[in-house]
Amino acid sequence: MNRTAEPAVGEAWAYRARRGDPLVEVMVVRIGVRTPRRLLVRFVADEFEGRQDWVPPSRLKVPWRDLDAFIARELRWEGVAGESPAVGSPRTRRATRAAARYPRLVGLSPPE
């Protein structure tokens, strides 16, 4: 998967407006010349009835051909986030206090 890919006219990309929205296929129609930078995209699926919209490049997540690898990576991150305690939770606060009180026991400082 090419993470540094820049959208080019005629390419198919995975589009997502907001986190949690489904990824949909769009075709890049035009690249705008003004700032902030915008791309004119055409939504491919029939349900969009040929809709076109100027969108920020940040909404184009990955070239459409790399969609499966992108989804797999997102699912791995969701698994990590689901297993991690929330910042500021009682569990995290206890762990932070223990690390501050007993740094050698948690491997934060070399033994004396």
C-alpha positions in Angstrom: 0.0 0.0 0.0 1.4 3.4 -1.0 0.8 5.8 1.9 2.4 8.7 0.1 0.2 8.5 -3.0 -1.2 11.7 -4.3 -4.5 11.6 -6.1 -4.3 12.1 -9.9 -7.1 12.8 -12.4 -8.7 9.6 -13.5 -7.7 7.5 -10.5 -10.2 5.7 -8.2 -9.9 6.4 -4.5 -11.7 5.4 -1.3 -13.6 8.4 0.1 -14.8 8.9 3.7 -16.4 12.2 4.8 -16.2 11.4 8.6 -14.8 8.8 10.8 -17.2 5.9 11.1 -18.7 6.6 7.6 -18.4 3.8 5.1 -15.7 4.0 2.4 -17.0 4.6 -1.0 -15.4 4.7 -4.4 -14.8 8.0 -6.2 -13.0 9.0 -9.3 -10.8 12.1 -9.4 -12.2 14.4 -12.1 -10.2 17.6 -11.5 -7.6 19.0 -9.2 -8.4 22.5 -8.0 -6.0 25.4 -8.3 -7.0 27.5 -5.3 -6.2 27.1 -1.6 -7.3 25.4 0.4 -6.7 22.6 -2.1 -9.8 20.7 -3.3 -10.5 17.8 -5.6 -13.5 17.4 -7.8 -14.6 13.8 -7.5 -17.4 11.7 -9.0 -19.1 9.1 -6.8 -19.0 5.8 -8.7 -21.9 3.8 -7.2 -25.2 4.1 -9.0 -26.9 5.1 -5.7 -25.1 8.5 -6.0 -26.6 9.1 -9.5 -23.4 10.6 -10.9 -23.0 13.1 -8.0 -19.8 15.2 -8.1 -18.4 17.3 -5.3 -15.4 19.4 -4.5 -13.7 17.7 -1.5 -10.6 18.2 0.6 -7.8 15.7 -0.2 -7.9 14.4 3.4 -11.2 12.6 2.6 -9.5 10.4 0.0 -8.0 7.8 2.2 -6.3 5.3 -0.1 -6.2 4.4 -3.8 -9.2 2.1 -4.4 -6.9 -0.8 -5.4 -5.4 -0.7 -1.8 -8.8 -0.8 -0.1 -8.5 -4.3 1.5 -5.1 -3.6 3.0 -6.4 -0.2 4.4 -9.4 -1.8 6.0 -7.2 -4.6 7.5 -5.0 -1.9 9.0 -7.9 0.0 10.4 -9.3 -3.2 12.0 -6.0 -3.9 13.7 -5.9 -0.4 15.1 -9.5 -0.8 16.4 -8.4 -3.9 18.1 -5.5 -2.1 19.8 -7.7 0.8 20.8 -10.3 -1.6 22.2 -7.8 -3.3 24.4 -6.2 -0.1 25.7 -7.5 1.5 28.8 -8.9 5.0 28.3 -6.6 7.9 29.3 -7.6 9.1 32.7 -9.4 5.9 33.6 -8.9 4.5 37.1 -6.8 1.7 35.6 -4.5 4.2 33.8 -4.2 6.4 36.9 -3.2 3.4 39.1 -0.6 2.3 36.6 0.8 5.9 36.3 1.1 6.1 40.1 2.7 2.7 40.4 5.3 3.6 37.7 6.1 6.9 39.5 6.4 5.3 42.9 8.2 2.1 41.8 10.1 2.9 38.6 12.5 0.0 38.9 9.7 -2.5 39.3 8.1 -1.5 36.0 11.5 -1.2 34.1 11.6 2.6 33.9 15.0 2.9 35.6 18.1 0.6 35.8 18.6 -1.3 39.0 21.0 0.2 41.5 
